[in-house]
Amino acid sequence: MSAVILDRIGKRFTGTGAAETVFDGFSLRVEPGELVAVVGASGTGKTTLLHLVAGLEKPDTGTVSVNSADRLGMVFQQPRLLDWVPVRKNVELAVEAAGLPTGGVDEILDAVGLLEYAGKFPSVLSGGQRQRVAVARAFAVQPALMLLDEPFSALDEITGRRLRLLLQDLWLQRPLTGLLVTHNPAEAALLADRVVVLSGRPAVLSQEYTVDLPRPRSPEDPALFDVHRRIVADLV
Ligand SMILES: Nc1ncnc2c1ncn2[C@@H]1O[C@H](COP(=O)(O)OP(=O)(O)OP(=O)(O)O)[C@@H](O)[C@H]1O
């Protein structure tokens, strides 16, 4: 049984301008334990796809089936922390909302290198540290499915690189099923088991790459660069 099944979905937005048919008969499956990266030009429907999986949007036609949809971990481009509560409490609140005991929160804060900041307010943290809290919060709810929407694209290159490697480490220690939306072909190649390329309007799955390289992976691995290069060629 697949962890996520999008089966011939249609999705049309009737907003301010002309109606937008973002999906028309679009299908995608994510298998248990698989991390699928979704890349594609701006406006192709990547975030809409994540919203459909998260249940934040409903398809007009077709079906979205998510195994254990009740336990989602989500990381967005912005950390979306509660600025008026300390770091540890930010994570604890999410854990409590998921109905879990908060005993493991310090362990995950330690894993993201922020245990010493547990009692501090998010406002004293750097952008990269705040995003680490967001990553810790997402893992702390022990999600059945992790949804990542451009999680590192608001960070500078070096901080983004560190966080990608951190995510890879966390994923190795706590294997999950996930969908990663990214503009960054190198990030997709580094982190994903499979990269799907969306293009066109309505969006179609125009290419698909299986990244069959052992982990931990290094951003310097020439084999990864080869995948990266092929994805870039699809996007330009
Ligand atoms: N709630 C909405 N109401 C109206 N139109 C929407 C809505 N959400 C998305 N759209 C439209 O659907 C299309 C796909 O948007 P979406 O955000 O999914 O694309 P994307 O691939 O994630 O883009 P980007 O890479 O720029 O974030 C866009 O044309 C957008 O304007």
The ligand as a MOL file (V3000), in Angstrom:
LIG
                    3D

  0  0  0     0  0            999 V3000
M  V30 BEGIN CTAB
M  V30 COUNTS 31 33 0 0 0
M  V30 BEGIN ATOM
M  V30 1 N -5.5290 29.6810 -3.2810 0
M  V30 2 C -5.3220 29.9930 -4.5440 0
M  V30 3 N -6.1790 30.7900 -5.2370 0
M  V30 4 C -5.9820 31.0870 -6.5300 0
M  V30 5 N -4.9350 30.6400 -7.2580 0
M  V30 6 C -4.0510 29.8600 -6.6240 0
M  V30 7 C -4.1810 29.4940 -5.2540 0
M  V30 8 N -3.1490 28.6960 -4.8970 0
M  V30 9 C -2.3830 28.5770 -6.0110 0
M  V30 10 N -2.9230 29.2590 -7.0400 0
M  V30 11 C -2.3920 29.3320 -8.4020 0
M  V30 12 O -2.0630 28.0190 -8.7900 0
M  V30 13 C -0.8210 28.0130 -9.5010 0
M  V30 14 C 0.1470 27.0700 -8.8150 0
M  V30 15 O 0.5630 27.6350 -7.5920 0
M  V30 16 P 1.5990 26.9190 -6.6140 0
M  V30 17 O 1.8420 27.8410 -5.4740 0
M  V30 18 O 1.1260 25.5540 -6.3060 0
M  V30 19 O 2.8790 26.8210 -7.5640 0
M  V30 20 P 4.3760 26.4770 -7.1790 0
M  V30 21 O 4.8670 25.5310 -8.2040 0
M  V30 22 O 4.4690 26.0430 -5.7560 0
M  V30 23 O 5.0630 27.8810 -7.3640 0
M  V30 24 P 6.3580 28.5280 -6.6530 0
M  V30 25 O 7.4860 27.6520 -7.0450 0
M  V30 26 O 6.4350 29.8910 -7.2440 0
M  V30 27 O 6.0850 28.5330 -5.1610 0
M  V30 28 C -0.3590 29.4490 -9.5730 0
M  V30 29 O -0.7120 29.9920 -10.8210 0
M  V30 30 C -1.1230 30.1260 -8.4620 0
M  V30 31 O -1.3970 31.4640 -8.7930 0
M  V30 END ATOM
M  V30 BEGIN BOND
M  V30 1 1 1 2
M  V30 2 1 2 3
M  V30 3 2 2 7
M  V30 4 2 3 4
M  V30 5 1 4 5
M  V30 6 2 5 6
M  V30 7 1 6 7
M  V30 8 1 6 10
M  V30 9 1 7 8
M  V30 10 2 8 9
M  V30 11 1 9 10
M  V30 12 1 10 11
M  V30 13 1 11 12
M  V30 14 1 11 30
M  V30 15 1 12 13
M  V30 16 1 13 14
M  V30 17 1 13 28
M  V30 18 1 14 15
M  V30 19 1 15 16
M  V30 20 2 16 17
M  V30 21 1 16 18
M  V30 22 1 16 19
M  V30 23 1 19 20
M  V30 24 2 20 21
M  V30 25 1 20 22
M  V30 26 1 20 23
M  V30 27 1 23 24
M  V30 28 2 24 25
M  V30 29 1 24 26
M  V30 30 1 24 27
M  V30 31 1 28 29
M  V30 32 1 28 30
M  V30 33 1 30 31
M  V30 END BOND
M  V30 END CTAB
M  END
